[in-house]
Amino acid sequence: FGDLANQMELPATTLVDAALRYDFENLDPDLEGLSLSVNASNLLDKVYVGQCASTKFCQYGARRTVRATLGYKW
């Protein structure tokens, strides 16, 4: 709902997120501890109303976000 009195109903939204992770040890045993992660939010870049504070103030939800992380554990 978009207001405190629950009188303004926002439409339902389905978003698609995805995550991938690869351990480089599978490629070469000398690379043990090295990994790459890729995370995506709102993969289909859907435009939607994320929240409302009142009937006059609403915000769109976050657009597509992709983040890659290269990590090493020793």
C-alpha positions in Angstrom: 0.0 0.0 0.0 1.1 3.5 -0.7 -0.2 5.4 2.3 -0.5 4.9 6.1 -4.3 4.4 5.9 -3.8 1.6 3.3 -6.2 3.3 0.9 -3.8 3.7 -2.1 -2.9 0.2 -3.4 0.2 -0.1 -5.5 0.4 -2.7 -8.3 2.3 -5.9 -7.6 5.7 -6.2 -9.3 7.9 -9.2 -10.0 11.6 -8.6 -10.4 14.3 -11.0 -11.7 17.6 -11.2 -9.8 20.6 -13.5 -10.6 23.9 -14.4 -9.1 26.9 -16.3 -10.5 30.1 -17.4 -8.8 33.2 -19.1 -10.1 36.1 -20.5 -8.2 39.3 -20.3 -10.3 40.7 -23.3 -8.5 38.7 -25.4 -11.0 40.7 -23.8 -13.8 44.2 -24.2 -12.1 45.0 -25.6 -8.6 47.5 -22.7 -8.2 44.6 -20.3 -8.2 43.1 -21.7 -5.0 41.2 -19.0 -3.1 40.6 -16.8 -6.1 36.9 -16.3 -7.0 34.7 -14.1 -9.2 31.1 -13.2 -8.3 28.6 -11.4 -10.5 25.2 -10.2 -9.1 22.4 -8.6 -11.0 19.3 -6.9 -9.5 16.2 -6.1 -11.6 17.8 -7.9 -14.5 15.0 -7.1 -16.9 15.2 -3.4 -16.0 11.6 -3.1 -15.1 10.2 0.4 -14.3 8.0 0.2 -11.1 6.9 2.3 -8.2 9.1 1.1 -5.3 7.5 3.0 -2.4 5.2 5.9 -1.5 5.2 8.1 1.6 1.8 9.6 0.7 -0.5 10.0 -2.3 1.7 12.9 -3.5 5.2 11.4 -3.0 6.2 8.2 -4.6 9.6 6.9 -5.8 10.5 4.5 -8.6 12.3 1.4 -7.7 16.0 0.8 -8.5 16.9 0.3 -12.1 19.1 -2.7 -13.3 22.2 -3.0 -11.2 25.1 -5.4 -12.0 28.0 -5.8 -9.6 31.2 -7.9 -10.1 33.5 -8.8 -7.2 36.9 -10.5 -7.5 38.0 -12.0 -4.2 40.9 -13.9 -2.8 41.1 -16.0 0.4 44.4 -17.1 1.8 
